[in-house]
Amino acid sequence: MAIIKPFKALRPLSQTAPMVSSVPYDVVNREESKELADGNPLSFLRITRSEIEFEPGISAYSPEIYKKAKQNLDKLRKEAPLKMDEKPHFYLYRLIMNNRPQVGICATFSVDDYDNNVILKHEKTRKEKEDDRTNHIVTTEAQTGVVFLTYKGVANINVIVESTMHNVAPDYDFTSIDGIRHTVWVLPDEHNDEIINEISKVKNLYIADGHHRAASASRARKVKKDSNSHHKGDEEYNYFIAVLFPAEQLKILPYNRVVFDLNGLSKEDFLKKVSENFTIEKNDLKEPEERRTFGMHIKGEWYLLGIRDSISASLSLAKSVSDTLDVSILQDFLLNPILGIDDPRTNKRIDFVGGIRGTKELEKLVNSGKAAVAFSMYPVSVNDLMNISDAGEVMPPKSTWFEPKLRDGLLVHLI
């Protein structure tokens, strides 16, 4: 059974919420963060990416960076201001992109459920990224990044959500500079017990996005617990903030690939090797329209790749769900054996482009000479994600790109 708990959110006033809220810390680099926060002293990036207030030579992982984040959070609480709700609430968070809405419940969830696999994962995490957010949480004593959870929707909860949106005025309702509309409601307390009871019947929740944030919340809980001689188990650090969306509302975008060289091959030799396991058709179609097909851009031209019988035979013998994903097929039959990309997590000759940037970004990288070849992918489905999580497996790196993204700074959980 899954545990969901209302909490006292630290949050901005409605009139300053658009200025305070920011993109998630992990979708922009240091330079982009600095540019976005420039001229806006209330930007939440000054907390989540506090290194932007230091010289570029200082490591983003230095202790003074986390101390600055704490100072900036304290400062923002006074100047924005940020106010903590007097009693715990559930909150509704609606995102609208391209006229497509998705609505989730913002709440806190049990770290024990994460540790004990009631909340299931589908990605491996990297230690240095865990270290970063763990230090950030422990130093600021706040969870400033929101985890994105999903589940197989419950009809009774859907009724509560719809009723609230129609009958309660939102606290926030604005459109960010990227065109995404963000709306937040405080859920009436009369529904709290029913939501808690309904979620307790759900066997598993799934992390869609935010694996490092969840893992860091678990590690931060251990630090806080070890330093608290009076630990009881109900302290706020035993829970982490997330928004829980019904799976049927989610859309996963592809995570495309670019490789910086052809591993010493000419274009002709490369295409010849690719043709051994893939059909190759010169095509103006830049995005594949079905599974097990791939777009490939090289030397200003687009090709459509399809798998040959040799790959189909191998897939029929696959022992894991993960091995049958398109990202695995591309890795196992092209990127590794032909281009020498052995481990995409660590190999510096490959990069990944979120589907929100479209194929124009792929063309730009190849046509500029920064990359030698690009691959556009067919997106993983939410069912794929759940099936892999249920099987206790992990997806290959950079398999899913969820869009739209939740904003940082609208709802903060103090621990």
ABEGO torsion letter per residue (X at the ends): XBBBBBBBBBBBBAAAAAAABBBBAAABBAAAAAAAABGBAABAAAAABAAAABBAABBAABAAAAAAAAAAAAAAAAAOBBBBBABBBBBBBBBBBGGBBBBBBBBBBBAAAAAAGABBBABBBBAAAAAAAAAAAAAAGBBABBBBBBBBBBAAAAAAAAAAAAABBBABBBBBAAGBBBBBBBBBAAAAAAAAAAAAABABBBBABGAAAAAAAAAAAAAAAAABAABAGABAAABBBBBBBBAAABBBBBBBBBBABAGGBBAAAAAAAAAAABBBBBBABABBABBGBBBBBBGGBBBBBBBBAAAAAAAAABABAAAABAAAAAAAAAAAAAAGBABAAABAABBBBBAAAEAAAAAAAAAAGABABBBBBBBBBAAAAAAAAAAGBBBBBGABBBOBBBBBGABBBBX
